[in-house]
Amino acid sequence: MTKKKVLIATGGTGGHIFPAISLANFLENNNYKVKVTTDRRGLKFFEGHPNLDLIEIPSSPLVKKNVFKIALSILIIFYSLLKSLIFLTFNRPSIIFGMGGYSSFPICIIATFLRIKFVIYENNLIIGKANKYLLPFAKKIFVSFKELDGVSKNYNNKVIEIGNIIREEIINTNYSYDEKRKFDKIKILVLGGSQAAKIFAEELPQVFKKIAKSELPIKVYQQCQKKQNTQLKEFYKKTGIEHEIFNFTDKINNYYTKTNLVITRAGASALGELINVKTPFISIPLPSSADNHQYKNAEFYEKKGYGYLLEEKNIKSELYGLIKSIFYDKSLVKSILSKQEQHSDKDIFGNLNNQLEKILDEKN
């Protein structure tokens, strides 16, 4: 049987790339021939995946800060469109899967002119700018949740809810929830995303110090930037807080299994993973996220009862009290876990495969 060719266009952050890697591995194992495009920022995430056929396509948002940066971004965008045109002309796939973000835009927009089918994926709760521009030309937009905002009614027929594309190891792991339900010790995981959150390293340790002083048992697993390692280790050692400091890792599942509470930014991929590993979380949206999409994500997950939303400006005034409430009121943890246990994305790749086959079978 001839393998169908799929091109996955992704790049930038781990939130876009880890789902793309999982998707690529699944398709490779299911009679598809897969190529992946990414930008320079994304290359580092693929270092542990030499089996993937990887092509670098430069990308840039349209920067509007000054004349020089506008000109430079236009040049990069033009070059990325040209490179996409050359690549697709000589490597024409059966379908393109755009993972969202401006790094997927050049490939997908060129696909329109070359009459190559493409679909796009949106795991946030408000459609991103690139996907919004691409939607009129896309065959379908796959979404994590049907409550996606920002889609014109004209394109409602293109929206298909498939769930969260998450890492394979999370799908394949059977998690034990007994320790998380007990919550007799706060085993807290701090995540800042692939870039790590600078403010988390500055403000959270003081909150944890206050928790330790109040004699609540606590252990901290904190992701940070490499330059913050020494500072954090010395602080926790001095305050007597049991801790483990780590930098960016694609083996985050090792930490999910050790902890019972997570403090995280509100990227869609991170929150999607957390409801699948069944761990209570406090999401602190990045205030500068495009279209304030992280706040939208966090608000949606809180309304679903999956976790808590805390604004960054309120870390010092509210985080200690929130953690203390969660520790002493076990019903809060039980409520979150019961809601999370009603959700599962284990069928995500089966859903995706069915939809791709339908689109590929269409004559136009």
C-alpha positions, -999 to +999 in steps of 0.1 A: +000+000+000+014+034-010+019+057+020+001+090+019+023+120+024+016+144+053+035+176+060+032+190+096+039+227+098+049+238+133+075+258+152+083+282+180+074+269+214+071+235+230+033+241+232+032+238+194+060+213+188+054+186+214+019+179+200+034+180+165+060+153+175+033+131+189+012+135+158+042+128+135+051+096+154+015+084+153+011+090+116+045+074+108+032+042+125-001+043+106+009+042+069+017+078+064+050+093+052+056+124+073+078+155+069+079+183+095+087+220+090+098+242+118+116+274+123+150+280+140+134+285+174+118+250+171+149+230+161+161+225+197+129+206+206+136+180+180+171+170+192+158+138+208+138+128+176+164+121+149+139+098+131+117+127+120+123+142+085+128+178+095+129+209+072+137+244+085+114+272+072+122+306+087+093+325+103+085+359+118+055+378+131+048+411+114+067+434+138+055+469+140+078+485+166+100+505+142+108+509+105+139+487+107+121+458+124+091+461+101+114+459+071+133+429+085+101+410+094+087+416+059+120+403+044+119+372+066+082+366+057+089+370+020+118+346+022+097+320+041+070+322+015+095+317-013+112+288+005+078+273+012+069+276-025+100+259-037+097+231-011+061+224-018+066+224-056+092+196-053+078+179-023+040+179-028+022+162+001-013+148+001-023+171+030-007+196+053-014+198+090-008+234+104-002+234+142-011+271+146+012+301+153+029+323+127+054+296+119+028+275+102+015+304+081+039+304+051+035+267+043-003+268+046-008+300+026+014+287-002-006+254-001-037+275-010-021+287-043-008+252-051-042+237-044-029+214-017-053+204+010-046+216+045-061+215+079-053+237+110-053+229+147-062+253+175-059+241+211-064+275+227-099+288+236-096+318+213-085+314+177-050+327+170-043+353+144-025+329+120-053+304+121-079+331+117-063+343+085-059+307+073-094+294+082-112+306+050-088+284+029-085+254+053-105+223+047-112+220+085-100+234+118-095+208+145-101+222+180-096+209+215-129+222+227-160+233+208-162+265+229-135+281+208-140+319+205-133+341+174-146+319+146-170+335+122-204+318+119-196+314+082-170+288+091-188+269+118-191+239+095-153+237+094-149+233+131-143+197+144-137+190+181-111+163+184-096+169+219-061+178+230-032+165+211-009+155+239+024+136+243+023+099+237+039+090+270+010+107+288-016+088+267+003+055+274+008+060+312-017+047+337-017+072+366-024+063+402-045+090+419-045+077+455-015+098+466-030+129+449-063+124+468-046+121+502-028+154+498-010+149+532+021+166+518+022+194+493+044+181+464+043+211+441+055+213+406+063+247+391+062+250+353+071+281+333+067+267+298+096+260+274+110+295+281+106+291+319+089+319+339+113+344+353+088+359+377+080+324+391+116+321+402+115+356+418+081+354+436+071+318+443+100+309+466+089+336+491+054+321+491+068+286+496+090+299+525+058+312+541+042+278+537+071+261+553+072+285+582+035+277+588+046+240+592+028+227+562+048+198+547+061+209+513+084+197+486+091+218+455+100+207+420+108+239+401+116+245+365+137+276+359+163+291+336+198+277+340+211+310+353+186+308+382+197+273+393+223+284+419+201+312+433+171+289+438+191+260+452+207+282+478+174+298+488+156+265+493+186+250+511+188+280+535+150+278+542+151+240+547+126+233+519+130+199+502+134+207+466+145+196+431+155+223+405+155+215+369+156+232+335+136+227+304+130+190+297+109+169+273+106+143+301+081+163+321+060+132+327+086+121+353+076+151+374+038+147+368+040+113+385+057+127+416+035+157+424+000+165+436-003+202+428+011+222+398+016+260+393+018+267+357+014+293+329-019+288+310-007+275+277-032+252+261-008+223+258+002+224+295-033+226+307-044+198+283-017+176+297-026+183+333-062+173+330-050+140+315-025+133+342-053+141+367-034+167+388-049+198+405-033+230+392-032+267+397-028+285+363-012+319+363-017+333+327+011+353+310-003+388+309+014+396+277+001+366+258-014+374+223-051+384+226-048+375+263-054+339+252-038+324+283-063+342+305-091+328+283-076+293+286-073+295+324-108+310+328-123+281+308-105+254+327-115+270+360-152+271+350-149+234+341-137+228+377-103+214+365-082+238+384-077+274+397-070+307+380-048+332+397-036+365+380+001+372+381-005+405+400-021+386+428+007+360+435+020+378+466-014+385+481-034+354+472-013+323+464-004+314+500-040+314+511-051+294+481-025+267+487-034+266+524-071+262+516-064+233+491-042+216+517-067+218+546-099+213+527-096+179+510-129+183+494-114+208+470-089+183+457-115+156+454-138+179+435-111+188+410-099+152+405-135+140+400-140+166+372-107+158+356-114+121+357-144+127+335-122+139+307-098+119+286-079+125+254-068+089+249-088+086+217-073+117+202-052+100+175-080+077+164-102+108+161-076+125+140-070+096+118-107+092+110-110+129+101-078+129+079-090+099+060-123+115+053-106+147+040-081+127+019-109+107+003-127+139-008-123+146-045-117+184-040 
